[in-house]
């Protein structure tokens, strides 16, 4: 094997090993490294959290492109904020999801949200056309009902119900008390029950 190819293999092996080592580090440590402009650490942190940021933004806004744009903006803020990051403070995910939620709020103030695309069917089976149409219509109705909720109720529902964030962390993200968050969830569920009454029947 030529020397150049051998050196290339060694460099690639070292890069892969370094990335694997970085993936073992917690978010706090990665943020400290990103604060020193470590691009590999940033790549690992972004890969770890980007999909969930997109999911939160998509369920809040209902638009895939907006969700991706907001998530990339959030990651840029991670890079810019890293030099000021203080370990031992708020959980990184709490801070990051707050950034995403705030960016979503800013976006909804500029543009009225619309119902997003219907998610792909994740089942292995091949439903017939009628089943697929009914399932898509149901998903659209649920999505439209969630999108019609007041912003704070929608954000609470997205974080706690769709993303599985604990009530305590969701309250911290939204900067409200746990009691206030639970009231938002109660009101959101009550509104959805009324809006989707026919569908549930």
N, C-alpha and C positions, 0 to 999 in steps of 0.2 A: 504494500500500500504506500502511495507517495507520502512524503513528509507533510505536505500541506493538508492532505485528507486526514492524516493521523492527528495533527494539531487541531483541526476542526472538530474531530470527534471528541478529543479531550476537553476542548472549550465547551462544547455542547453538553457533555457529561457534567462538567463542573457547574454550568448554568442550571441544568435540571436538578442537580443535587442541592444547589443553593436555594432554588425555588421551593423544593420539597422541605428544606429546613425552615424556610420562612413560614410555610403553611402551618407549622407546628406552634408558631408564636401567637399569643393572644392579641386582640385588637389594640390594646394600650401600647404594647411593645412595638407593634407595626407603626402606630401613629408617631411614636418617638423617632423611629427610623425614617419615616416619610418626612418628618420635620427637618431631617438632615438631607432631604432631597434624594432619598433612596427610591428609585423608580421600580425596582423589583418588589420592594415591600408594598408600594402603592398598587402594583399589579395584583398581588396576592389579596390585599384588602378589598380592592374593587371586585375581583372575581368572587370573593366570599359574600359580598353584600348587594351587588348590583341587581340581581334578579329579584330580590325581595323589595328593593326600592321601586323597581318597575311595577311590581304587583300592587304595592300600596298606591302608587300614583295612578295606575290604570283603573283600579277599583274606585278611586276618588274622582277621577276626571272622566272616565269612560272613553278615552281616546288613546290608542296605542302609541302613536307618534309623540303626542304631548307627554305621555308617561316616560318614554325613553329620553326625550329632551330634558325633562325635569331631573331624571335620575343621573344623567350625565352632568347636568349643572351641579347636582348635589355632590358628585364625585370631585368636581373641580373645587368645590368649597372644602372638601376633605383635604385636598392638596394644599390649598391656601391657608387653612386653619391649623394644619399639623404643627407648624413651628410654635404655636401658642398652646398646644394641647397639654393639659395637666393630668397626669396619671393619678388615679385614686379618687377622681371626681365622679361625674355622671358616667354611666355606662356609655360606651361608644355608640351602641345601637340606639339608645335613647336619644342622644344628640343627633345622630344621623337621621332617624325617622322624623324628628322634629323639623329638621331642615327640609326634608321631603314634603311634609305636611304644609309647612309655611310656603314653600314654592308652589304647591298645589293651590293654596288659598290665593296667592298672588295671581296665578293663572286664571282662576275662576272669576276673579274681579275684572279681568280684562276680556275674557271670552266666555260666553254662556256655554256650559258643557252640553254635549250631546251623547246619546247612547252609543257605546262603543261596539266593536265588532263582536260577533258571537264566537266564543271560544271553540276550538276544535274539539270534536268528540274524542275523549280519551279512552273510551272503552275499546276492547279488542273485537267485540262483535260487530256485525254489519247490520245496523237497524234499517228497516225499510224506509222509504221516502216519507210516509205519513208520520212514523215515529220521530224521524229526524226533524221534520217540520214542526211537530208539536213541541219537541224538546227545545228547539231554537226559539220558538215563540215564547215558551215559558221563561227561558233564560233572558230574553229581551224584556219581558214584563217585569221580572225581578230586578234586572239591571236598571230599568227606567224608574222603578219605584225607589230604589236606593239612591239614584242620581237626583231624584226630586226632593230628598230629605234636606233639611237645613244643613249647612256645611258642618257645624260642630257635631251634630248627630251622625252624619255620614262618616266623618273622620273617626269617631268613637267606634262605630260599627265595623268599619274597615279594619281598624287595628285589632279590636278584640275578637270579632267573629271570623273575619276572613283570614287575618294574619296570625291569629293565636297569641297576640301579645297579652301579657297579664294586665289586669285592671290597674295595678299599681304603676306599671311601666307606661301604660297608655295615658294615665292621668299625668304622669311626669312629662310625657311627650307633648300633650295638649296643654300643659301648664295649668291644670285644674286639680281640685281635690279628688280623691277617690269617690267620695259621695257624689260630687258633681258629675263625674264621669258615669257613675251608675245611673244617675237620673237621665243623662243623655241617652244611654242605652235603653232605658225603660221607654222613653218617649219615641226613640227610633223604632223599637219593636212594635209599640202601639200603633204608630203611623203605618208601618208595613202591614200589620194585621188588617187594618181598615182598607188600605189600598189593594191588598192582594186577597181579600176575603173570597171573592169569586174563584180565584185561582186555587185557593186551598180547598174549597169545596170540590 
